[in-house]
């Protein structure tokens, strides 16, 4: 299942708030344990970059059912967002890769953007290893198969076709507003309220 929403006007449940809360922010995220809604994330967090695409994937347990979320933000406002749920067994890594793929699709062709992922493995896969694997017939140096090859190849092809996109790692659950928002999108399937 895939869900996609365009940003809404300020004050609605899917739009971004226009101002940052003036309360102090916790150093660590509560989304991991509390499964916060988007509104709760916007109320609680305000740090981190205000522009880019923020992505996250989850699987509970890992492996198990999972979801992914991507939000495209400009000047602290939601431009677009997408999220989805996979009912069958999946893994956190598959959901992270899916979130990045879907996040890139939120950005109009030709527009420069940074895509943030809190999966260091996913970022390194595309930024460091995929080029060599492609040259090696999609095999690793030790001739072992590449995990999640279907998604790695799709993401690799997408990043080659979209050189204006940069993929960058961001620390997970550190209070970055839009990373926490993407996390909440990725776990939305576990809640009744987005």
Sine and cosine of phi, psi and omega as CSV:
sin_phi,cos_phi,sin_psi,cos_psi,sin_omega,cos_omega
0.00,0.00,0.71,-0.70,0.07,-1.00
-0.82,-0.57,0.68,-0.73,0.06,-1.00
-0.88,-0.47,0.57,-0.82,0.01,-1.00
-0.59,-0.81,0.74,-0.67,0.03,-1.00
-0.76,-0.64,0.61,-0.79,0.21,-0.98
-0.99,0.11,0.43,-0.90,0.00,-1.00
-0.90,0.43,0.50,-0.87,-0.02,-1.00
-0.93,-0.36,0.06,-1.00,0.00,-1.00
-0.92,0.39,0.42,-0.91,0.00,-1.00
-0.82,0.58,0.61,-0.79,0.01,-1.00
1.00,-0.07,-0.28,0.96,0.05,-1.00
-0.99,0.12,0.24,-0.97,-0.11,-0.99
-0.94,0.35,-0.39,0.92,-0.04,-1.00
-0.97,-0.24,-0.09,1.00,0.00,-1.00
-1.00,-0.03,0.19,-0.98,0.03,-1.00
-1.00,0.01,0.53,-0.85,0.06,-1.00
-0.96,0.27,0.50,-0.87,-0.06,-1.00
-0.99,0.14,-0.36,0.93,0.00,-1.00
-0.74,-0.67,0.44,-0.90,0.02,-1.00
-0.99,0.15,0.59,-0.81,0.04,-1.00
-0.89,0.45,0.54,-0.84,-0.04,-1.00
-1.00,-0.02,-0.01,1.00,0.03,-1.00
-0.98,0.21,0.36,-0.93,0.02,-1.00
-0.94,0.33,0.52,-0.86,-0.06,-1.00
-0.98,-0.20,0.64,-0.77,0.11,-0.99
-0.93,0.36,0.46,-0.89,0.01,-1.00
-0.95,0.31,-0.56,0.83,-0.04,-1.00
-0.92,-0.39,0.43,-0.90,-0.04,-1.00
-0.96,0.27,0.54,-0.84,0.14,-0.99
-0.98,-0.21,-0.05,1.00,-0.07,-1.00
-0.92,0.40,-0.50,0.86,-0.03,-1.00
-0.88,0.48,-0.71,0.71,-0.08,-1.00
-1.00,-0.08,-0.50,0.87,-0.12,-0.99
-0.98,-0.19,-0.15,0.99,0.02,-1.00
0.77,0.64,0.87,0.50,-0.08,-1.00
-0.91,0.40,0.52,-0.86,0.13,-0.99
-0.98,0.21,0.19,-0.98,0.04,-1.00
-0.87,0.49,-0.67,0.74,0.01,-1.00
-0.88,0.47,-0.66,0.75,0.02,-1.00
-0.90,0.43,-0.63,0.78,0.05,-1.00
-0.88,0.47,-0.73,0.68,-0.02,-1.00
-0.89,0.45,-0.57,0.82,0.04,-1.00
-0.95,0.31,-0.54,0.84,-0.16,-0.99
-1.00,-0.05,-0.52,0.85,-0.15,-0.99
-0.87,-0.49,0.56,-0.83,0.00,-1.00
-0.55,-0.83,-0.07,1.00,-0.05,-1.00
-1.00,0.09,0.14,-0.99,0.11,-0.99
1.00,-0.09,0.05,-1.00,-0.01,-1.00
-0.87,0.50,0.53,-0.85,-0.01,-1.00
-0.97,-0.24,0.00,1.00,-0.01,-1.00
-0.71,-0.71,0.58,-0.81,0.08,-1.00
0.77,-0.64,-0.10,-0.99,0.08,-1.00
-0.93,-0.37,0.78,-0.62,-0.03,-1.00
-0.91,-0.41,0.75,-0.66,-0.13,-0.99
-0.77,-0.64,0.47,-0.88,0.10,-0.99
-0.38,-0.92,0.46,-0.89,0.06,-1.00
-0.71,-0.70,0.43,-0.90,0.00,-1.00
-0.52,-0.85,0.43,-0.90,0.10,-0.99
-0.59,-0.81,0.81,-0.59,-0.07,-1.00
-0.75,-0.67,0.95,-0.32,-0.17,0.99
-0.95,0.31,-0.02,-1.00,-0.02,-1.00
-0.92,-0.39,0.94,-0.33,-0.02,1.00
-0.97,0.24,0.33,-0.94,-0.01,-1.00
0.24,-0.97,-0.26,-0.97,0.07,-1.00
-0.91,0.41,0.49,-0.87,-0.06,-1.00
-0.43,-0.90,0.06,-1.00,0.01,-1.00
-0.50,-0.87,0.14,-0.99,0.02,-1.00
-0.62,-0.79,0.39,-0.92,0.03,-1.00
-0.54,-0.84,0.57,-0.82,0.03,-1.00
-0.63,-0.78,0.68,-0.73,0.05,-1.00
-0.71,-0.70,0.76,-0.65,0.03,-1.00
-0.98,-0.20,0.85,-0.53,-0.13,-0.99
-0.82,-0.57,0.66,-0.75,0.11,-0.99
-0.72,-0.70,0.82,-0.57,0.00,-1.00
0.81,0.59,0.63,0.77,0.05,-1.00
0.97,0.23,0.17,0.99,0.01,-1.00
-0.88,-0.47,0.64,-0.77,0.03,-1.00
-0.94,0.34,0.84,-0.54,0.08,-1.00
-1.00,-0.02,-0.69,0.72,-0.03,-1.00
-0.32,-0.95,0.35,-0.94,0.06,-1.00
-0.46,-0.89,0.41,-0.91,0.05,-1.00
-0.53,-0.85,0.48,-0.88,0.05,-1.00
-0.39,-0.92,0.34,-0.94,-0.03,-1.00
-0.41,-0.91,0.21,-0.98,-0.06,-1.00
-0.72,-0.70,0.71,-0.70,0.07,-1.00
-0.92,-0.39,0.92,-0.40,-0.08,-1.00
-0.96,0.28,-0.49,0.87,-0.01,-1.00
-0.98,0.21,0.08,-1.00,0.02,-1.00
-0.89,0.46,0.77,-0.63,0.07,-1.00
-0.64,-0.77,-0.08,-1.00,0.04,-1.00
-0.78,-0.63,0.32,-0.95,0.06,-1.00
-0.84,0.53,-0.69,0.72,-0.03,-1.00
-0.89,0.46,-0.64,0.77,0.04,-1.00
-0.90,0.44,-0.64,0.77,0.01,-1.00
-0.94,0.35,-0.60,0.80,0.06,-1.00
-0.88,0.47,-0.73,0.69,0.01,-1.00
-0.90,0.44,-0.66,0.75,0.03,-1.00
-0.88,0.48,-0.68,0.73,0.00,-1.00
-0.87,0.49,-0.65,0.76,0.02,-1.00
-0.91,0.41,-0.72,0.69,0.02,-1.00
-0.84,0.55,-0.77,0.64,-0.04,-1.00
-0.93,0.36,-0.53,0.85,0.05,-1.00
-0.91,0.42,-0.67,0.74,0.04,-1.00
-0.87,0.49,-0.61,0.79,-0.01,-1.00
-0.91,0.41,-0.30,0.95,0.03,-1.00
-0.96,0.27,-0.37,0.93,-0.08,-1.00
-1.00,-0.01,0.80,-0.60,0.03,-1.00
-0.85,0.53,0.61,-0.79,0.01,-1.00
-0.81,0.58,0.69,-0.73,0.03,-1.00
1.00,0.04,-0.22,0.98,0.00,-1.00
-1.00,0.05,0.79,-0.61,0.03,-1.00
-0.94,0.34,0.64,-0.77,0.05,-1.00
-0.36,-0.93,0.49,-0.87,0.16,-0.99
-0.99,-0.15,0.77,-0.64,0.09,-1.00
-0.97,-0.23,0.88,-0.47,-0.02,-1.00
-0.99,-0.11,0.74,-0.68,0.11,-0.99
-0.78,-0.63,0.62,-0.79,0.07,-1.00
-1.00,-0.05,0.19,0.98,0.11,-0.99
-0.99,-0.15,0.97,-0.23,0.04,-1.00
-0.88,0.48,-0.58,0.81,0.03,-1.00
-0.88,0.48,-0.72,0.69,0.00,-1.00
-0.91,0.42,-0.68,0.73,0.01,-1.00
-0.89,0.46,-0.71,0.70,-0.01,-1.00
-0.93,0.36,-0.57,0.82,0.04,-1.00
-0.81,0.58,-0.75,0.66,-0.05,-1.00
-0.99,0.14,-0.67,0.74,-0.10,-0.99
-0.98,0.20,-0.43,0.90,-0.10,-0.99
-0.87,-0.50,-0.62,0.79,-0.23,-0.97
-0.95,-0.30,-0.55,0.84,-0.15,-0.99
-0.86,0.51,-0.63,0.77,-0.01,-1.00
-0.84,0.54,-0.73,0.69,0.02,-1.00
-0.92,0.39,-0.65,0.76,0.03,-1.00
-0.89,0.46,-0.65,0.76,0.02,-1.00
-0.88,0.47,-0.69,0.72,0.03,-1.00
-0.90,0.43,-0.46,0.89,-0.06,-1.00
-0.99,-0.10,0.38,0.92,0.01,-1.00
0.94,0.35,0.53,0.85,-0.01,-1.00
0.87,0.50,0.67,0.74,0.13,-0.99
-0.83,-0.56,0.51,-0.86,0.06,-1.00
-0.98,0.21,0.17,-0.98,-0.05,-1.00
-0.82,0.58,-0.62,0.79,-0.01,-1.00
-1.00,0.10,0.24,0.97,0.00,-1.00
0.94,0.33,0.15,0.99,0.04,-1.00
-0.97,0.26,0.47,-0.88,0.03,-1.00
-0.93,0.36,0.43,-0.91,0.06,-1.00
-1.00,0.10,0.80,-0.60,0.03,-1.00
-0.91,0.40,0.59,-0.81,0.04,-1.00
0.82,0.57,0.65,0.76,-0.12,-0.99
-0.81,0.58,-0.65,0.76,-0.01,-1.00
-0.84,0.54,-0.69,0.72,-0.01,-1.00
-0.97,0.24,-0.62,0.79,0.03,-1.00
-0.88,0.48,-0.71,0.70,0.02,-1.00
-0.90,0.44,-0.67,0.74,0.02,-1.00
-0.88,0.47,-0.70,0.71,0.00,-1.00
-0.93,0.37,-0.65,0.76,0.04,-1.00
-0.87,0.50,-0.75,0.66,0.02,-1.00
-0.88,0.48,-0.65,0.76,0.00,-1.00
-0.91,0.42,-0.67,0.74,0.00,-1.00
-0.94,0.33,-0.52,0.85,0.07,-1.00
-0.93,0.36,-0.60,0.80,0.02,-1.00
-0.98,0.22,-0.30,0.95,-0.05,-1.00
-0.82,-0.57,0.93,0.37,-0.06,-1.00
-0.91,0.42,-0.22,0.98,0.04,-1.00
-0.98,0.20,-0.09,1.00,0.01,-1.00
-0.99,-0.13,0.73,-0.68,0.08,-1.00
-0.90,-0.44,0.72,-0.70,0.06,-1.00
-0.97,-0.22,0.78,-0.62,-0.08,-1.00
-0.71,-0.70,0.63,-0.78,0.06,-1.00
-0.98,0.17,0.62,-0.78,0.12,-0.99
-0.75,-0.66,0.63,-0.77,-0.04,-1.00
-0.89,0.46,0.72,-0.69,0.00,-1.00
-0.97,0.26,0.56,-0.83,0.17,-0.99
0.78,0.63,0.68,0.73,0.02,-1.00
-0.94,-0.33,0.14,0.99,0.03,-1.00
1.00,-0.08,0.09,1.00,0.06,-1.00
-0.93,0.36,0.88,-0.47,-0.13,-0.99
-0.76,0.65,-0.79,0.61,-0.15,-0.99
-0.98,0.18,-0.41,0.91,0.15,-0.99
-0.93,0.36,-0.65,0.76,0.05,-1.00
-0.91,0.42,-0.59,0.81,0.03,-1.00
-0.89,0.45,-0.72,0.69,0.04,-1.00
-0.88,0.48,-0.63,0.78,0.06,-1.00
-0.87,0.50,-0.69,0.72,0.01,-1.00
-0.91,0.42,-0.59,0.81,0.09,-1.00
-0.90,0.44,-0.64,0.77,-0.06,-1.00
-0.93,0.36,-0.37,0.93,0.00,-1.00
-0.96,-0.30,0.13,0.99,-0.05,-1.00
-0.85,0.53,-0.51,0.86,-0.01,-1.00
-0.89,0.45,-0.30,0.95,0.00,-1.00
-1.00,0.02,-0.11,0.99,-0.09,-1.00
-0.86,-0.50,0.33,-0.94,0.13,-0.99
-1.00,0.09,-0.39,0.92,-0.03,-1.00
-0.91,-0.42,0.74,-0.67,0.03,-1.00
-0.91,0.42,0.00,0.00,0.00,0.00
